Amino acid sequence: MIPITVVDVAAAEELVLQVLRSGAIAQGPMVKRFEDAFAGVAGVPHAVAVNNGTTALVASLQVLDLQPGDEVITSPFTFVATLNAILEAGATARFADIRDDDFNIDADKVAAAVTPNTKVLMPVHLYGQTADMGKLVPLAQEHGLALVEDSAQAVGATFEGRPAGSFGIGCFSLYATKNITTAEGGVITTSDDTIADRLRVLRNQGMRQRYQYEVAGHNYRMTDIHAAIGIPQLESLEEITKARQANAEALTKGLGGIKGLQLPQVLPGRTHVWHQYTVLITDDAPVSRDEFAAKLTEKGIGNGIYYPKTVFDYDCYRDNDKVVISDVPVAERVARQALSLPVHPKLTDAQLDTIITTVREVLGA
Ligand SMILES: *Cc1c(COP(=O)(O)O)cnc(C)c1O
């Protein structure tokens, strides 16, 4: 079986042992070291580490002081954490449809979702490619919206040279399968000194100095054990990303010209970090997407469906008046057609060949 993802944190052994032996295992100097290194690779002045990517999103919304009834516009085609974070922060979620070339929120559809209550625009940089920040940044400015980037899948991605997470408040996930991991973890990036300060206070029970509470806070802290897992990966982020890019290039070269298979695109001005290599099985393919997935699994090619439905299309959100359901035909079609193939850095040339040959065989090409 060629797995869809491989977790390799062996390089962290020494550093993790150092933390364990020190006995200081909760948030401490290793978290600070991780934050400084992350700020460096993310090209921002401040990185605030938290316990996961979902809390990164929640905390970012909380420091924006949203009131009940305030609205956040996001993508309908994302991991459920994006929506759950909006609800956790007490806000209302609205959706603008996606594009089918980058699978991200369509900037041309955002204005129609703006209401007098809209406070935040939250694009998701899906699969490792940023949304169209060239249009979204001025849109947010024009409507007076804060910008929170769900950059969970896009560490190291850029738009016209600027890193994901540097346009607004950036929220990253360090979950086991993300491009960089601490097992569980998250990071918030910002260029705003005040927001960084408020996030640090919020993360630690609203406390700057011991037992001096400034706000009703929370425990969003990362541990030094987790930080130690991530530090060596940050040091090799460039290599990790280059390996993913080389694998994506090999897949694109090998999978060209197949009827019913739409390959992922890297749009001009963007660098893609290939968290996922996601193809569409279009309606003229000889098999359905689900049949294709089953055949690949049967033949030993790991694959994933991210995501099988639009994010709000579940009973648990249906009668929630804070989830404003809208017509999103592109997201619905992509959810029916999308399938991700292995692109992780541990793939060998032989495995890439096997993936290509098998995909061709299943699609009769
Ligand atoms: C992984 C992910 C998150 C949540 O991160 P966790 O660390 O799992 O809490 C949020 N949004 C997107 C798009 C993700 O892929």
The ligand as an SDF file (V2000), in Angstrom:
LIG
                    3D

 15 15  0  0  0  0  0  0  0  0999 V2000
   -6.4690   20.8280    9.8590 C   0  0  0  0  0  0  0  0  0  0  0  0
   -7.3240   21.9870    9.5660 C   0  0  0  0  0  0  0  0  0  0  0  0
   -7.8570   22.8070   10.5790 C   0  0  0  0  0  0  0  0  0  0  0  0
   -7.8260   22.4710   12.0440 C   0  0  0  0  0  0  0  0  0  0  0  0
   -6.6310   22.1760   12.5800 O   0  0  0  0  0  0  0  0  0  0  0  0
   -6.5040   21.1770   13.8370 P   0  0  0  0  0  0  0  0  0  0  0  0
   -5.0660   21.3480   14.2090 O   0  0  0  0  0  0  0  0  0  0  0  0
   -6.8480   19.8030   13.3750 O   0  0  0  0  0  0  0  0  0  0  0  0
   -7.4070   21.6770   14.9050 O   0  0  0  0  0  0  0  0  0  0  0  0
   -8.5750   23.9360   10.2000 C   0  0  0  0  0  0  0  0  0  0  0  0
   -8.7890   24.2310    8.9080 N   0  0  0  0  0  0  0  0  0  0  0  0
   -8.3120   23.4690    7.9110 C   0  0  0  0  0  0  0  0  0  0  0  0
   -8.5660   23.8750    6.4950 C   0  0  0  0  0  0  0  0  0  0  0  0
   -7.5830   22.3160    8.2010 C   0  0  0  0  0  0  0  0  0  0  0  0
   -7.1370   21.5470    7.2040 O   0  0  0  0  0  0  0  0  0  0  0  0
  1  2  1  0
  2  3  1  0
  2 14  2  0
  3  4  1  0
  3 10  2  0
  4  5  1  0
  5  6  1  0
  6  7  2  0
  6  8  1  0
  6  9  1  0
 10 11  1  0
 11 12  2  0
 12 13  1  0
 12 14  1  0
 14 15  1  0
M  END
$$$$
